[in-house]
Amino acid sequence: MPLYSIQHITRYHYYYPVSVSHHAVYLEPMDLPYQKKQRSRLTTTPLFQDYRQRTDFFGNTLGLFSIQEEHQSLTITAESVVDVFRHVPDIDALPITCGEAVDYFQSSRSAPLEAIQYLFGSSRIPQDPNDALRNYARAIFAPAKPLLQACLDLMQDIQHNFVFDAQATTVDTAVETFFELRRGVCQDFAHFVITVMTAMGIPAKYVSGYILTMPPPGKPRLEGADASHAWVSIYVPEHGWIDLDPTNNLFCADQHITVACGRDFDDVSLVRGAVTGGGAHDLAVAVTVKPVADSATSQHDNRSSIDDGRTL
């Protein structure tokens, strides 16, 4: 049962002083059937005021705080320790076909609302994608094909025919534009897969979190060299949610750490805010994900603390 230590540091430097700023963050990993948060801590420089937490519509932990003193830089540091015990699904044990899955959501009264709510479009997921994208989806998700095999085929097609390119798209690139380019980043791949799934009538949601990366052989693990990641969770009838990572062509297992989920990136942007003053700003993010040697020695106290030691 892997235990991970995660440090996520976000630094803003503003061109002019900021008199007050307000921030919303999704930086605390979720408690899930396959994931247990042991502890989580948020600190800021300058010190925040009025820290509050709430659970949002999708079940994520949203942190809200303000910086009420003049500042020209801001550092937000989130540190967590998380147990993950998820396994790759056994495709042979889940033989439901694409056609059976679509029929389940179209006609079954037992389909759960938590899944049905992800059958619709959003600000970034087109409700009615163009014909080219629909035809692509139909070619992969043939009615007689097992659903999870179709997911594998989709990820393999992305692996062979799409390119990871951090310069090709922006945060606002539309799914259909990405499909034409066949180039983008994990956010684009996730939005694209969700669009394909929902076009076929199968619920899919956007997942934001972290992935354990391994340094090249003989090279040390670099502090701050990791990054946040995005992938997709689909609902398999009579089973539940299964996560797949189209960027890396695999079903998610214990190397993926879930922080938040929603319809698309807009629902789970990890750090956002509004400032008075400041002008333009520079942004730097450093993420470190490390295995902890022995989970038996961890403190299973389930605390979330903030910078003055208070327990939330």
N, C-alpha and C positions, 0 to 999 in steps of 0.2 A: 504494500500500500504506500505509494510514493507520497512524501511530504515535501512541500515546496516553500521556500522563502521568496517573497516577491517585494521588490522595491521599485516604485514608479515615481520619478521626479519630473515635475513640470516647472520650467522656469520662463517667466515673462520679463522682458526688459522693455520699458516704455520710453519713447523718445522725449516725452515731457512728463512732469509729475502727474500722478493720479490722486485726486482728492478722496475718492471713495470707490470701492469696487464690490460687486456682488457676484458670487460664484455658485454653480451647481456642478456636482461631481458624482460620477459613478466609478468609485475606486475600491469598493469593498466587495470581495468575492461572495457569490451567492452560496447559501446552504442548499444543497440538492441531494437527491437520493444517492448520487455517486460522488459527492464532494462535500467536505466538511471544513468550514472555516474554524481555525483554532484561535486566532487573534488577528486584530486589524487595528492600525493606528494611523491617524492623519495629523500632520503638523504643517504649519505654514510660517514663512518669514516674509513680511511682518506677521505678528500674531493675529489670528482671526478673532472675530467677535460673533456672538449670536449663532453659534453652531447648532444646527438642527438636523435631525434625520427623519425620513419618512419612507414608507414603502410605496412605490409608484404603482400605476395600474397593472403593470406587467410582473409585479413581484420583486422588482429590483430595489436595492437600498440606495436612495438618493440622499446625498449630503448637501446642505445649504449653509453658506457662511458669508460674512462680509469682512472686508478690510476697511476700517474706518479712520485710518490715519494716512497722511500723505505718504506716497511711496512712488518710486520710479522703477522698482523691480519687485517681483513676487515669485517665491518658490513654494510649491505645493509638493509635499512628500507623503506618499501613501506606502505603508509597509504592512504586509500580511503574511501569515503562515497558514497553509491550506493543505489538507489531506485530499487526495484524488484517488478514486478506486473504480474507474470506469474501464470497461473492456470493449474491444471491437466486437460488433454484433456478428452472430453466426447467421450468414445469409441463408443457409439451407434450413435453418430452424424457423425462418420467417418467409414462407413461400407465397404470401399474398401477392397477387398480380397487380399491375397498374390499373387494369380495368376494374378489378374488385375493389381497389382502394377508392377509385373515383366513384363507383356506385355506392360505396359505404357513406361517403360524405354527401352524395346527392339524395339518397333515399333513407338512410338509417336514422331513426329517431334517437338512437343511443350515442350518436357522435357527440363528443364533449364540446361544450362552448369554448373551452380554452384552446381547442384546435380550430374550430369553425371561424373564430375571429381572425385567423390568419389566412383566410381564403380571399381576402379583398385587397385591393390596391391601396397605396399610400402615396405620400408626397414623392417617393422615389421608386415605388413599384407600380408600373403601369397596370391599370385594371384591364385595359384592352390593348395588349401589345400588337405590333404590326404583324402582317402575314408571314414575313420571313422568320420572325422569332417563333411564332406559333407553329409553323411547319417544322422548324428545327426541333421544337419540343415534342411534336407528335412522332417524329422519326425515331426518337430515342425512347419515349415512353409508350411503346406499343401496348395495346390492351392485354395481350397474352403474356407479356414479359414480367417476370418477378420484379416487384417494385425496387428492392435493394440492388438487384442486378442492373436495373435501369439507372439508378443513382451512380453505380460504379461506371457504367458506360458514359454517363454525362461527365463525370470527373476525368475519365481517361481522354475523352474528346477535348476537354479544356486543356489537359496536360499536353496534348499533341498539337493542338491547333490554335491555342491562345498563348500570349507571351506576358510574363510579369514585367511591367515597365512602369516605373514610378513617375516617368515624365510624360506619359501618354495621356493621362486623364487628370482631372481635378476633383475635388470633393463634390462638385455639382454636375459632373458628367452624367448624362442620362443613360439608362440601361441600353436603349436601342442604339445609341451612339457607340457605347462600348462594344456591343455585338458587331457593329460594322468594323470597328478598329481591330477587334480581337486582341487588344492590349490594355493593361491596367494593373490595379493593385488588389489586395485582398478584399477591400470594400466593394470594388466593382464585381469581382467574382461572386461574392456573396449576394449582392443585389441581383445579378444575372441569374443565379441558380434559383433564388426565391421567385423571380419572375417566371422562369420556366415551370417550376412546380405549381405555382398558383394558376398559371395559364392552363395547366392540365387538370386543375381541380383538387390539388393535394396541398394541405396546409404546410407552410414553411415560415420560419422566423429567423431573424438576424441575431447572431450571437456575437458579443464583444468580450474579449478576454485576453489571455496570454498563452503562448506556446513555448515549451522548453526547447531551446535550440542548442545544438552541440557544436563546439568549436572544431575547426579542422584538426585532424590527427597531429598530435605533438604540439598544438597551440594551447595556451591557457585560455580559460573563460574570461572574457573582458567584462568588467563592471560597466553597466549602462549600455551594453551593445545590443540588447534585445529590444523588442518593440511590442506594442499592443497588436492584437490580431483580430480578425473577423472570420466567422464561418457561418454555417447554416444548420438549423435543426428542423427535421421533417417529422410529421406525425404519421406513424404506422398504425393503422386500425388494429384494435385489440392488443396492442403492445405498448405504444406510447412514443415519446420523442427519441429520435436517434440523430446524433450530430455527425455531419460530414464536412470535411475541409477541402473545398474545391481548389484552393490555392496550392495545396500539397498533395492532392489526389489520394486522399485516405479518409476512412471513417475515424472519428475522434476517439481517442482512448485516454490513458492517464497522463499524457503529455499536454493536454489542453485544460486550461483553468478558466472557468466561466465567471465573468464579472456581471454581465447584464444581458438581457435579451429584449427584443421588441420587433416592430414591423420592419424597421430599416435603421440606417445609421443615425437619423435624426432623433430616434427614440433613446439611443444609448451612447451618444457622444460622451466620452469619458470625462472631459473637462470643458466647461464653457462658462462664460461670464459676461458681465456688462460693467463698464467703467465710466467714470466721469473724468474727462481729461485724458491725458496720456498720448493722444495722437496715434501714430503708427507704433507697432511693437515688433520685437523679435521674439521668437518662440524656440525653445529647445526642450526636448524630451529624452530622458534616459531611463530605460527599463532594465532591470536585472532579475532573472528568474533562476534560482539555484535549488538543486535537490538538497534536502536536509538529511543527514546520514541516517538518523534513527528516529522514526516517528514515535517510538515508545517513550522517548525522553522528552517529547513535547508537552507543553502545558495545555491540557484539554479544559481550558477555563471559559472558552467561548466568549471572550470579552472583545469589545470594540472601544478603544480608548482614544482620547484626543490629547493635545500637546501638554495640558497641565495635569495629566494623570487621572482625570475624571473618567468614570466608567459610564458608557451610554446605556 
